[in-house]
Amino acid sequence: MADPRLYVALDLPSIEQARDMVERLGDSVVSYKIGLQLLPLGGAEFGRELAAMGKNVFLDFKLHDIDATVEKATRSISNIGADLLTVHARPDVMKAAAKGRSGRLKILGVTVLTSLDEQALIDIGYHHTAEELVLHRVRQAVDAGIDGVVSSPLEAGKIRAMVPDDFLIVTPGVRMAGNDVGDQKRVATPGVAIRAGASHIVVGRPITQSNDPKSAAEAITADMAK
């Protein structure tokens, strides 16, 4: 049985390959993430297609612009039928997205990318640890009235302790034990992420680059249930 809390990231070179992956995964996956790689290739329309098939759709577009533009873009995206949309976790951006959402669409603020570690944040110019910055942005997300955040699984427990029960915590940076972590720096296994307080997890390459994507997805689903 598919677990709707598992979003498979369709970070693939073409819509055709993404559509083929959905077909290969079949009934093992019901939730999919479409990101920037597919956006210029028709990603929004593909999201509409998946929604029409009864799939849960996460549009990871990371909106970041002036208030009016974010609000209007969010209003347009609300018509696609997607479930989740990311924006940068800046207070004005989050408030604008909250104002523009409608229907089933929920807004997630991207806190700190899971590819960033402490040194990377210092290089950018921040003077906080990743956890401090994440928790600061979570407080701002709650104040902005959005529906959840994206964070690494390492911060999920502390976030869960400070937010409403229905607040979404979506965690990329999830790998099975022994898997190559690639460019991810702050990672955990699926079961650890869920037990820590994540409402959903996002997994891409460990599934889409597997020789048997369906079996890989089923193994992750089983680990989530431990």
N, C-alpha and C positions, 0 to 999 in steps of 0.2 A: 504494500500500500504506500502511495506517495505521502510524504509529510509536507504539508504546505509551508512549514517553517523553513524548508530548504529552498533557497533561490539559486538556481544554476546560472552563472554569468555566461552569457552568450557573447564572449569577446572573441569573435571570429572574423575572418577577412571579408565575408560576404553574407548577404541575406540568405542566399541559397544554401550556404554551409550551415547557417544558424537553423534554417528550416529543417535541414537534414538531421541536425543534432536533436532537435525536438522530436522528430520522428523516431530516431534511434532510441531515445530515452523512453518513449512511449508512456505507459502508465506508472513508471517509476518516479516521475517528476511532474508536479503540477504548477510550479512557480518558476518564473524566469526573470533574469535581469538583462536589460538592454542598456549598453553604455555608449560612450562617445565613439568607439570604433565603428559601430553600426549606424550611429545617428546620421551622418551625411550620406549614407547609402540607402536610406529609407527606413531607419530604425523606428521612427514614430509610427509609421503606417504598419510596420511589422508588429509593433506592440498592439495596435488595433486588431490585427489579424489573430494574435494569440488570445487577446481578451475575448474575441468572438468564438474562439474554440473552448472557452471556459477556463483558460489558464489565468493564474495570478501574474500580474505584470508589474515589474519594478523598473521605472525609467531613471537610470542613474545619469542624469544630465548635468548635475551640479551647477544649477543656475547661479549667476553672480553678476549683478548689474544694478543700475539705479532702480529705485522703488517701483516706478511706473512700469518699467520694462519687465521686471520680475513678476509683478502682479498680472500684467497682460499675458505674458508667456504661460504662467501657471493656469490662467483662465482658459487659454487655448488647449493646453495639455489636458485639462480636466475632461475635455470632450473625447479623448482617446479611449477612455474606459480603463485606464491603468489604476493600479492600487497604490503605488508608492512613487514618489518623485523626490530626488535630492536637490538641495540648494546648499550653498556655503553657509556655515553656521555663523553668520554675521547678523547682529540683531535687526538691522533695517531690512536686510534681504529676507530673513525668516518671517518678519512681520508682513512684508509685502506678499510673500508666497501664501501665508495664512489667509490673507485678505482675498487672494485670487482663486483659491481652491474651491471646488464644488463637487457634488456627487460623492463617489466612493474614494476619490483621491486623498491620500494622506501625505503629509510633508515631513521629510527627514532632513535634519541639519547635519552636514558632514563636519565632524569635529576635527580630528587629526588623522591624516591618511596612515594606514597601517604600514606603509613603506617607509615611514619616517621614524627614526629613533632619536635619542636625546641629542646626539652630535648634529644630526641633520637640522633639528630645531634651533640649535645654537647658531649654526651656519646661516640659517634664514634670518635670525635676529631676535628670536624669542628668548626670554630669560625665565622660562618655566619648564618643568619636566613635562613629558607628554601627558601624564596623568593629570597634573595640575591644569594644563590647558584644556584637556577634554572636559574635566568637571566644571571649569569656568564656563565653557561653551554650553554644557548641558543646562546649567542654571539659566543662561540667556535663552536657550531654546524653550524651556518651560515658560519663562516670562513672555516670550513672543507668541505663545499659543499654538505652536506646531505640534505634530503628533509623535515625534520621536527623533532619534539621532542615529548616526552611523559612527561606530567606534570600534576599536579593537576588542577582542574578547577579554583582554587583560583588565580593562576598565569596567566591564559589564557589571560586576558585583557591586562596586561602589556607586555606579549610576543607578542600579535597581533600587538601592537603599534610599535614594534621594528624590525619586520621581513618582508620579501617580502610578497606580497598578496597571492602567491601560496604556502607559507610555511605551512606545516601541523602541527596542534596542536592537539594531541590525548590525551584525558583526561579520565583516570580511576577515581575512587573515586567519582562516580556518583550514587546518591540515590534519589528515590522519597521522597517527604516530608513525614516525619513520619516513614520512613523505618529504620530498625536497620542498623547502619553503620559498624558493625562488627569490623574488625581490621583496618579500614580506619580512618585516622585522619583529612585529608584535603579534605572535600567533598562539593558537591553542587548538586542541582537538574539538570536534563537533560536540561531543558529550560534555566536555568541560565548559564550553561556551554556553550551552543551554543551561547547565546546572548553575552557572555563575549569574544567570539572569537575562541572557539574550532571548529576545522574542523570535528572532529569525537569524539564520546564518546565510552567508553568500559564499559559494564555492564555484570556482571556474576551472582552471587548468587541471586539477586532480581528476575532474570528471571529463571535461571536453577533450583532453589530450590523452586520455586513457585508451588502451586497446579495446576495452570493453566498458564504455561509458555507463551503460545501464547497471552493470554489476558494481561499478565504483559508486554510483549514486545510491544503490541499495545498501552498500556497506556504510556509507555516511549516515543514511537514515537509521540504520541499526545502531550506530554509535550514539546518535542523538537520543535514542530511547533508553540507554543504559542508566 
